[in-house]
Amino acid sequence: MPEEAIVDTSALIALEKINLQGILCRLYSQITVPQAVILEYGRLGIPCLSIVQVKSRLLNLLIHDLNLGRGESEVIALAAETDTRAIIDDLRARKVAKDLGIKVVGTIGILLKAESDGLIPSAYEKVKELRGKGFHVSDKLLEEIATIRGYTTPV
């Protein structure tokens, strides 16, 4: 069975923009969403979802000292305490999570994994679609995805 993951608001929004939130349940056996993420995002209708209230001493440090948002702070705190993968897009939050030894993946990593697992035909096309809907993807990253996926079409 695939592993579990804790997901942040930005990834949920990005996957919703390209109608792929359901892919999370095909990649992971359970998706955990902290209560703060639900408050930021709203109702979420995926079957493998578990909503938890996070009470961690780490929250004060993440929110007040490191100035991270409540949702990503709860994702990081819960991932640190449970040794579970975190799905986070914010670069600063990703760095903090990695510094704490948390396994981190972002929306683009989810799309690449989904393509590798045969769940979507093209991560490259989905990343281009996301970019067209306002998700920040640098030209360099898009070129790298095209290269590793064997696309010869110019970005």
C-alpha positions in Angstrom: 0.0 0.0 0.0 1.3 3.5 -0.8 2.5 5.7 2.1 0.6 8.4 3.9 1.1 12.1 3.3 0.1 15.4 5.0 -1.0 18.1 2.6 -0.9 21.9 2.7 -3.4 24.3 1.2 -1.3 25.4 -1.8 -1.1 21.9 -3.1 -4.8 21.3 -2.7 -5.5 24.5 -4.6 -3.1 23.7 -7.4 -4.5 20.2 -7.9 -8.0 21.5 -7.8 -7.2 24.0 -10.6 -6.3 21.1 -12.9 -9.0 18.7 -11.5 -6.6 16.3 -10.0 -7.2 16.3 -6.2 -8.4 12.7 -6.5 -5.0 11.6 -7.6 -3.8 12.0 -4.0 -5.8 9.0 -2.9 -4.3 6.9 -5.8 -0.8 7.9 -4.8 -1.2 7.7 -1.0 -3.1 5.3 1.3 -4.2 8.2 3.5 -4.1 12.0 3.2 -4.0 13.9 6.4 -5.0 17.5 6.5 -4.5 19.6 9.6 -7.5 21.6 10.8 -5.8 24.9 9.9 -5.6 23.8 6.3 -9.3 23.0 6.3 -10.0 26.5 7.7 -7.8 28.0 4.9 -9.1 25.8 2.1 -12.6 24.9 3.0 -14.5 21.6 2.6 -12.5 18.9 0.9 -14.2 15.8 -0.6 -11.6 13.1 -1.1 -12.2 9.6 0.2 -8.8 9.0 1.8 -9.0 12.1 3.9 -8.3 12.4 7.6 -8.6 15.8 9.3 -6.6 16.3 12.5 -6.2 19.0 15.1 -2.5 19.7 15.7 -1.3 20.4 19.1 2.4 20.7 19.1 5.1 22.6 20.9 6.7 23.2 17.6 3.8 25.4 16.3 4.9 28.4 18.4 8.4 28.3 16.9 7.2 27.8 13.3 4.5 30.5 13.5 6.0 33.1 15.7 9.8 32.7 15.4 10.0 31.5 11.7 6.9 33.5 10.6 5.3 30.6 8.6 1.6 30.5 8.0 -0.6 28.5 10.4 -1.5 25.8 7.8 2.0 25.1 6.7 3.2 25.2 10.3 0.6 22.6 11.3 1.7 20.4 8.3 5.3 20.6 9.3 4.7 20.0 13.0 2.5 17.0 12.3 4.9 15.6 9.7 7.8 16.0 12.2 6.0 14.2 15.0 4.7 11.3 12.8 7.6 10.9 10.4 5.1 11.3 7.5 5.8 12.9 4.1 4.6 16.5 3.7 3.2 18.0 0.5 4.2 21.7 0.6 4.9 24.1 -2.2 6.1 27.2 -0.3 9.9 27.3 -0.7 10.6 28.7 2.8 8.3 26.2 4.4 9.9 23.4 2.4 13.4 24.4 3.6 12.3 24.4 7.2 10.7 21.0 6.8 13.8 19.6 5.1 16.0 21.1 7.9 13.8 19.2 10.4 14.4 15.9 8.4 10.9 15.7 6.9 10.4 14.1 3.5 8.9 16.8 1.3 7.3 16.8 -2.1 5.4 19.6 -3.9 2.7 19.7 -6.5 5.0 19.2 -9.4 6.6 16.2 -7.7 3.1 14.8 -7.2 2.4 15.2 -11.0 5.7 13.6 -11.9 5.0 10.6 -9.6 1.4 10.4 -11.1 2.9 10.2 -14.6 5.5 7.6 -13.5 2.7 5.5 -11.9 0.7 5.7 -15.1 -2.1 7.7 -13.5 -1.8 10.7 -15.9 -0.5 10.8 -19.4 1.8 13.8 -19.1 3.1 15.7 -16.0 4.7 18.2 -18.4 1.3 19.1 -19.9 -0.3 19.3 -16.5 2.5 21.6 -15.2 2.0 23.8 -18.3 -1.7 23.8 -17.6 -1.0 24.8 -13.9 1.3 27.6 -15.1 -1.4 28.9 -17.4 -3.7 29.1 -14.3 -1.3 31.2 -12.3 0.8 28.6 -10.5 4.4 29.9 -10.5 6.7 27.6 -12.6 10.0 29.0 -13.8 11.1 28.5 -17.4 14.1 26.6 -16.2 11.9 24.1 -14.2 9.5 23.6 -17.1 12.5 23.0 -19.4 13.9 20.4 -16.9 10.6 18.6 -16.8 10.4 18.6 -20.6 14.0 17.2 -20.8 13.5 14.5 -18.2 10.2 13.4 -19.8 11.7 13.4 -23.3 9.7 16.2 -24.8 11.3 18.0 -27.7 8.7 20.7 -27.9 10.0 24.1 -26.9 8.7 25.5 -23.7 
